[in-house]
Amino acid sequence: MPTTWKERLKTQMPPDWSEEIDVFENQMILRKQDKLDEKVFAETRLRRGAYGQRYDNGQRHDGIRTRELSFPTSTTKGAETEWDAPGMQRIKFPFGGMNPEQLELLADLAEEYADGIIHVTTRQAIQYHFVHIEDVPDLMRRLASLDITTREACGNSVRNVTACPLAGVCRGESFDTTAYANAMFEYFLGHDDVQDFGRKFKPAFSGCEHEACGLVKMHDIGYLAQTRLIDGQVKRGFRLYVGGGLGTIPQQAKVLAEFVSEEEFLPVTQAVCRVFARLGEKKNRNRARIKFLVEQLGIEEFTRLVVEERKTIPDDPRWLEYLNELDRFTETPSLNAKALAQKPDLEGFDSWFETNTYKQKQAGYYVVTVNLPLGDLSTEQAYKLADIARKYTPDSLRTTVEQNIVLRWVTEADLPNVYQELKEAALAKPGAGTIVDITSCPGTDTCKLGIAASRGLAGELSTRLAAKNGSLNKAIKDLRIKVSGCFNSCGGHHIADIGFFGNSRKRNNRTVPHFQVVLGGTRKDNAGSYGMAVGAIPSKNVPDFLDTITGRYAAERLENENFKDWVNRLGKLELKKVLDAYTEVPIYETAPQFYSDWGDVREFSVGDIGVGECAGEVVSLFSLSIAQAEGTAFEALIALDEKRLLEADEKAYKAMLQAARSLVLSKNLDVGEDPNTIVSEFDKHFVQTELFFDKYAKAKFAQYLSKRHEQGSQAASEDKTRTLIEEAHLFIEAAHACDARLGASPVGVSA
């Protein structure tokens, strides 16, 4: 008879899950005794969703300042302090589906092991922050008791399977993709064929083509629901996309097959995984995503390899077994549909109803979106939300890639009651799916890669927009904003109408938080197109810039003209004029707020201010020459817009040369304009010495210049030219970061 909660839980979870957690706990013991290599343990814990975490860059969302937090390293052998630093735990929820009991468990664990916050990610998963690693095995066991796993939530593996949260109730879908998303999750969880990837592998399912839904075109593998009439019968299947991704260099997925039947979708996916595992990059992590393999081989050759690989895979009965369980995911309402007798007299109900409800294809029922600012749900709110779900739905909730939660099958008559109960739980914020509903990655709050405070900026923008929501033009309300703390696009800035990603600039001999502005992305059509970076502005100028750019759009747009088309019509030169009005940074004495980030009272960085002989600011040679590089990169964008691809290629290359030269000059080295000399000196003084290397990106950005220099000028395709321009922008950002790390030499000229 089990006597402890650990023993009881072991009897309620799958035996292989129990063994997996036991193994991990033993590996923790070995690591603590320094008997397991640090790198091996790092990949081990990542594959179980356990991330290192930092907090060294400002204020947490709750205003509490804390020391740096990270998972243990081997710096102090066996020291207890190594194991006393909290980290982040990610939890998988395929297609975002959960029930009230699971939500309550999440609340219990957040309160006991984390900081009392359940965080919804942009991939429909759940994250806890400030979790002590010694608590992780027990946390995993308690999750597993309710069929929740953290396995392969991180690491070089198949990540959480995302899908449209409206699947099964969407008015425009081909069919409900829920069962298929779950089948993929179950089949590949721990599968031998997906254990040897060079990098992560993200799947997504979408039921319809022209909405955002599952955003399948920005994923490593994407499934777009299709039906075909074959031999007089309607057959289900998918248009299969491969090789998409955001990250530093975004790429849209290519069509691998126009139609893969439901009987074949698992084996074909397995073939894709085997080709990726066999031929994908392993040594250079910066080129290890499947998008680079597809780019290298070309979609035709990649497709041929997948077709050949499919022929070699032994039959597996699990390929078809899931088809016998499709009904397991068919939801039915818990309450009979009932119409709303009259409009309720509730303050705020109308605006909430307009933005936070969706009329299902099933008559009389609605989907209700619970708008979670920054994706955060407190434990108290989670308990109340679980009660509401039990009362009004068939015990089902789904998280969304917009970091919200939806309730499905709410009857029309119950909408006022649901609104009132959500309001009492502080969960009835309107504006879901509008410009107020801003997506953000964790940024400098907890991410080791964060450069600027993405959550701080997103919160500020959302607060300001909500304050004037009633006066916003409808065209502005329909825009979407996404914010990332760095160039990696975890916030999805490339697919927003208006995106921002964090960086920094050296101004007045101090480091100032900035955000790069990305305009014209498209969420529709499953991430139909990506926006382009147009320039960086100080973090504290972003709200005013947003007011200006949205105001001009509302005033100047043609009838039914969307933001992307307006941006293209306006042109890069005019956009630059708008941007230029917000690029200046006042001196510290007149505006010290510019030198700290959103949500952080501390200075972003402190340095001495130099004064020139003419009482002007000292401007470093780096600052002058890097400005030339930024201008040249902008010219490359214009050339790309005008289809002058060869010129765009040359301009992007020149911009990288100018950025490299700016660093060489900062070391008082005599270098002319010859590209070979610039590349040679840059390689000698910044690449071989690793001064240019970022702690996390390593040599990736340096390779952009060396690769283009060696290849020479090419009449490349529009996609390849666009990629080179993106690389040039990232190279320039890396040069800024390198200069900041080196402390920017005071050698310069008087402004």
Secondary structure, 3 states (H helix, E strand, C coil): CCCCHHHHHHCCCCHHHHHHHHHHHHHHHHHHCCCCCHHHHHHHHHCCCEECCCCCCCCCCCCCCCCCCCCCCCCCCCCHHHHHCCEEEEECCHHHEECHHHHHHHHHHHHHHCCCEEEECCCCCEEEEEECHHHHHHHHHHHHCCCCCCCCCCCCCECCCEECCCCCCCCCCCCCCHHHHHHHHHHHCCCHHHCCCCCCECEEEECCCCCCCCCHHHCCEEEEEEEEEECCEEEEEEEEEECCECCCCCECCEEEEEEEECCCHHHHHHHHHHHHHHHCCCCCHHHCCHHHHHHHHCHHHHHHHHHHHHHHCCCCCHHHHHHHHHHHHCCCCCCCCCCCCCCCCCCCHHHHHHHHEEECCCCCEEEEEECCHHHEEEHHHHHHHHHHHHHHCCCCEEECCCCCEEEEEEEHHHHHHHHHHHHHCCCCCCCCCCCCCCEECCHHHCCCCCCCCHHHHHHHHHHHHHHCHHHCCHHHHCCCEEEECCCCCCCCHHHCCEEEEEEEEEECCEEEEEEEEEECCECHHHHCECCEEEEEEEHHHHHHHHHHHHHHHHHHCCCCCCHHHHHHHHCHHHHHHHHHCCCCCCCCCCCHHHHCCCCCCCCCCCCCCCECCCCCEEEEHHHHHHHHHHHHHHHHHHHHHCCCHHHHHHHHHHHHHHHHHHHHHHCCCCCCCCHHHHHHHHHHHHHCCCCCCECCCECHHHHHHHHHHHHCCCCCCHHHHHHHHHHHHHHHHHHHHHHHHHCCCCCEEEC
